[in-house]
Amino acid sequence: MLAILLGILKIFLYIILFIILFVVLCILTILFVPIRYSAQGEKYDTIKLDVKVNWLLHIISFKYHMDEDTKMSLKIFGKDIMAEKKHKKVKKVNNKKSRKKQKKKDIRVKSDNEIKEIKDDNRIKEDSQKEIAENKTSEAKVDNVECNIKTDKDDLQEKNELKEDNNDKVKLDDKVNQQSEELNKKRVKKSSKRKEKKTKKKKNKDSKGKDKAASKWKQIYSTIKDFIKDEENRAVIKMIKDKVLKMIKHILPKKFESKLIIGTGDPASTGYVVGAVSILYTVTGNKLKVIPDFNEKIFQGCFYGKGKIYLIVLLKNTLSIILDKRVRKIYKTYKV
């Protein structure tokens, strides 16, 4: 029994060791295998751009092409993920369109059937109404003879009643108008008082808010000034600047060539622009070529760049900034 249990434990330990080694190997490949990239573009009659990024022997690769049409592809183990997503979207759109067309056809068929039923019902109603109207005309002739005798007496009584009602209505209208005028005056007074109170409150809030904002900005300016004056803080800023510049240099392409043709149409302004661009010679050296055109207004050129990024370098520099005791001390003191 013990031998069997020990054998099972050994198997579990080997599995755990295998998993740990696999995880370590994955982390090391991510950190030490470089991300390679290349980019080239030109602007003459049209703008062209090609960008390629790959990692781990093209297991993961990204391509971007811009010309008259733009194309993008992200491949993992040779499968284009973006193309599959586009294909799925197109299928969904086509299915939606087909469903909408079927719904429209069904609605048209239903509407035609309903219109036919409504027409038949209208015809039946018209026939029945005609019959009823003929019967009513015959009865109305008999009733009109009897009604004409009674209407003369009733008209005199109705006229007298209407006169009395009109006099009562005029008196009531006068009272209602007076009451409504008094109510409107009271409402106007109350609304004016409320508006005055609101304007006063807004003015007080605005003045308080401006004072608070000004005091906050003053505090921020004073803290920045005190921070820069301290020699230890200056040393920390210098250290962070050096680390950041190292990361930027590492990310920038190792191979770089470019050619620019610049012209503004004015010889003086083209000279200023070329002088400003020539400052980049300190970074690029002879890899950047600038050709001035003093006659025409033009901006053309081409470039090519190629490089690789090691994630271990970026991680090392970022950790050296984060784990520095001086940085942590500053973070604790100036933490909001």
C-alpha positions in Angstrom: 0.0 0.0 0.0 2.8 2.4 0.9 4.6 1.7 -2.3 1.4 2.5 -4.3 0.8 5.8 -2.4 4.5 6.8 -2.9 4.1 6.1 -6.6 1.0 8.2 -6.8 2.7 11.1 -4.9 5.7 10.9 -7.3 3.4 11.2 -10.3 1.7 14.2 -8.8 5.0 15.8 -8.0 6.2 15.3 -11.6 3.0 16.8 -12.9 3.4 19.9 -10.6 7.1 20.3 -11.6 6.1 20.0 -15.3 3.5 22.7 -14.9 5.9 25.0 -13.1 8.6 24.5 -15.7 6.1 25.1 -18.5 4.9 28.4 -16.8 8.6 29.5 -16.3 9.4 28.7 -19.9 6.4 30.7 -21.1 7.4 33.7 -19.0 11.0 33.5 -20.3 9.9 33.3 -23.9 7.6 36.3 -23.4 10.5 38.3 -21.8 13.5 37.3 -23.9 12.0 36.6 -27.4 11.9 39.9 -29.2 8.9 41.5 -30.9 10.2 42.4 -34.4 8.6 45.2 -36.4 9.2 47.0 -39.7 7.5 50.0 -41.2 7.8 51.8 -44.6 5.8 54.5 -46.2 5.9 57.2 -48.9 4.0 60.3 -49.9 4.2 61.4 -53.5 1.1 61.2 -55.7 -0.6 58.9 -53.1 0.1 58.0 -49.5 1.3 54.4 -48.9 2.1 52.7 -45.6 3.1 49.1 -44.7 3.5 48.0 -41.1 4.5 44.4 -40.0 4.8 43.1 -36.5 5.7 39.5 -35.6 6.6 37.5 -32.5 8.0 34.0 -31.9 8.8 32.8 -35.4 5.6 34.4 -36.8 3.3 32.5 -34.5 1.7 35.9 -33.8 1.9 38.3 -36.7 0.1 41.6 -37.5 0.1 43.4 -40.9 -1.3 46.8 -41.9 -1.4 48.0 -45.5 -2.7 51.5 -46.5 -3.0 52.5 -50.1 -6.2 53.2 -52.0 -7.7 50.5 -49.8 -6.7 49.7 -46.2 -6.1 46.1 -45.1 -5.4 44.6 -41.7 -4.7 41.1 -40.5 -3.9 39.5 -37.2 -2.7 35.9 -37.5 -2.2 33.4 -34.7 -0.8 30.0 -35.8 -1.6 31.0 -39.4 -5.3 31.7 -38.7 -6.5 35.2 -39.6 -8.7 36.3 -36.6 -9.8 39.6 -38.1 -10.9 38.0 -41.4 -13.0 35.5 -39.5 -14.6 38.3 -37.5 -15.4 40.2 -40.7 -16.9 37.1 -42.3 -19.1 36.5 -39.2 -20.3 40.1 -39.3 -21.1 39.9 -43.0 -23.1 36.7 -42.4 -25.1 38.4 -39.6 -25.8 41.4 -41.8 -27.0 39.2 -44.7 -29.2 37.2 -42.4 -30.7 40.3 -41.0 -31.4 41.7 -44.5 -33.1 38.4 -45.6 -35.2 38.4 -42.4 -36.3 42.0 -43.1 -37.2 41.2 -46.7 -39.3 38.3 -45.6 -41.1 40.4 -42.9 -41.8 43.1 -45.5 -43.3 40.4 -47.9 -45.5 39.0 -45.1 -46.7 42.4 -44.1 -47.6 43.2 -47.8 -49.6 40.0 -48.1 -51.4 40.6 -44.9 -52.2 44.2 -45.8 -53.6 43.2 -49.2 -55.9 40.6 -47.5 -57.0 43.1 -44.9 -57.8 45.7 -47.6 -60.0 43.2 -49.5 -61.9 42.3 -46.3 -62.4 46.0 -45.4 -63.8 46.7 -49.0 -66.3 43.9 -48.7 -67.4 45.1 -45.2 -67.9 48.7 -46.6 -70.1 47.5 -49.4 -72.3 45.5 -47.0 -72.6 48.6 -44.7 -73.5 50.9 -47.6 -76.3 48.6 -48.8 -77.7 48.4 -45.2 -77.5 52.2 -44.7 -79.4 52.8 -47.9 -82.3 50.6 -46.8 -82.4 52.3 -43.4 -82.3 55.8 -44.9 -85.3 54.9 -47.2 -87.3 53.7 -44.1 -86.4 56.8 -42.1 -87.5 59.3 -44.8 -91.0 57.8 -44.9 -91.2 58.1 -41.0 -89.8 61.6 -40.9 -92.4 63.0 -43.2 -95.2 62.0 -40.7 -93.2 63.3 -37.7 -92.4 66.7 -39.2 -96.1 67.6 -39.5 -96.6 67.0 -35.7 -93.4 68.7 -34.7 -94.1 72.0 -36.6 -97.2 72.6 -34.4 -95.3 72.2 -31.2 -92.1 74.2 -32.1 -93.7 77.7 -32.2 -94.7 77.6 -28.5 -91.4 76.1 -27.4 -89.3 78.7 -29.3 -90.7 81.6 -27.2 -90.0 79.8 -23.9 -86.5 79.0 -25.0 -85.7 82.6 -26.0 -86.7 83.9 -22.6 -84.7 81.3 -20.7 -81.6 82.0 -22.8 -81.7 85.8 -22.0 -81.8 85.0 -18.3 -78.9 82.6 -18.5 -76.8 85.1 -20.5 -77.2 87.8 -17.8 -76.1 85.3 -15.1 -73.1 84.2 -17.1 -71.9 87.9 -17.6 -72.0 88.5 -13.8 -70.1 85.3 -13.1 -67.4 86.1 -15.8 -66.7 89.5 -14.2 -66.2 87.9 -10.8 -63.9 85.2 -12.2 -61.8 87.8 -14.1 -61.3 89.8 -10.9 -60.2 86.8 -8.9 -57.8 85.6 -11.6 -56.1 89.1 -11.9 -55.5 89.1 -8.1 -54.1 85.6 -8.2 -51.7 86.5 -11.1 -50.4 89.5 -9.2 -49.6 87.3 -6.2 -47.9 84.7 -8.4 -45.7 87.4 -10.1 -44.6 88.7 -6.7 -43.7 85.2 -5.4 -41.8 84.3 -8.7 -39.8 87.6 -8.6 -38.8 86.9 -4.9 -37.7 83.4 -5.8 -35.6 84.6 -8.8 -33.8 87.1 -6.6 -33.0 84.5 -4.0 -31.7 82.1 -6.7 -29.5 84.8 -8.3 -28.0 85.6 -4.9 -27.2 82.0 -4.1 -25.6 81.5 -7.5 -23.4 84.5 -7.1 -22.3 83.3 -3.7 -21.5 79.8 -5.0 -19.6 81.2 -8.0 -17.4 83.4 -5.8 -16.8 80.6 -3.4 -15.9 78.2 -6.2 -13.5 80.7 -7.8 -11.8 81.2 -4.5 -11.4 77.5 -3.9 -10.0 76.9 -7.4 -7.5 79.7 -7.0 -6.4 78.4 -3.6 -6.0 74.8 -5.0 -3.9 76.1 -7.9 -1.7 78.1 -5.5 -1.2 75.0 -3.4 -0.3 72.8 -6.4 2.1 75.5 -7.6 3.8 75.8 -4.2 4.1 72.0 -3.8 5.7 71.6 -7.3 8.1 74.5 -6.5 9.1 72.9 -3.1 9.5 69.5 -4.8 11.8 70.8 -7.5 13.9 72.8 -5.0 14.8 69.6 -3.0 18.1 68.1 -4.2 17.0 64.5 -3.6 13.9 65.0 -5.7 16.0 66.4 -8.5 18.2 63.3 -8.4 15.1 61.1 -8.6 13.8 63.1 -11.6 17.1 62.7 -13.3 17.1 58.9 -12.7 13.5 58.5 -14.0 14.4 60.6 -17.1 17.4 58.4 -17.8 15.4 55.2 -17.5 12.6 56.5 -19.7 15.1 57.7 -22.4 16.6 54.2 -22.3 13.2 52.6 -22.9 12.5 55.1 -25.8 15.9 54.4 -27.4 15.2 50.6 -27.1 11.8 50.9 -28.8 13.0 53.2 -31.6 14.1 51.4 -34.8 17.7 50.3 -35.1 17.7 50.7 -38.9 16.1 53.9 -40.2 16.3 55.8 -43.5 14.2 58.7 -44.6 14.1 61.3 -47.3 12.1 64.5 -47.2 11.4 67.2 -49.9 10.1 70.3 -48.1 8.9 73.6 -49.7 6.5 76.3 -48.5 6.5 78.5 -51.5 8.5 81.2 -49.7 12.3 80.9 -49.6 12.6 82.4 -46.1 10.0 80.2 -44.4 11.4 77.1 -46.1 14.8 77.9 -44.7 13.2 78.2 -41.2 11.4 74.8 -41.6 14.5 73.0 -42.9 16.5 74.5 -40.0 13.9 73.2 -37.5 13.9 69.7 -39.0 17.6 69.6 -39.1 17.6 69.5 -35.3 16.6 65.8 -35.7 20.1 65.1 -37.1 21.3 64.9 -33.5 19.1 61.8 -33.1 19.1 60.2 -36.6 22.5 61.3 -37.9 22.9 61.0 -41.7 19.9 58.6 -41.9 17.5 61.6 -42.3 17.9 63.5 -45.6 16.1 66.8 -46.1 16.0 68.4 -49.5 14.6 72.0 -49.6 12.5 73.3 -52.5 12.6 77.1 -52.5 10.3 77.6 -55.5 7.2 75.4 -55.0 4.9 74.5 -52.1 5.6 70.8 -51.6 5.9 68.1 -48.9 7.0 64.7 -50.1 9.2 61.9 -49.0 9.6 58.3 -47.9 10.9 56.4 -44.9 11.9 52.9 -43.8 12.4 51.6 -40.3 13.1 48.3 -38.7 13.7 47.2 -35.0 13.0 44.8 -32.2 11.7 45.2 -28.7 12.7 43.0 -25.7 10.1 43.1 -23.0 12.7 42.2 -20.4 14.4 45.6 -21.0 11.2 47.5 -20.5 10.3 45.4 -17.4 13.7 45.9 -15.9 13.6 49.7 -16.2 10.1 50.0 -15.0 10.8 47.8 -11.9 14.0 49.8 -11.2 11.8 53.0 -11.0 9.0 51.4 -9.0 11.2 49.6 -6.5 13.5 52.6 -5.8 13.3 53.6 -2.2 13.4 57.3 -3.0 10.5 57.0 -5.4 8.4 55.1 -2.8 9.3 57.7 -0.2 8.1 60.5 -2.5 5.0 58.6 -3.3 4.1 58.3 0.4 4.8 61.9 1.2 2.9 63.4 -1.8 0.1 60.7 -2.0 -3.3 62.4 -2.3 
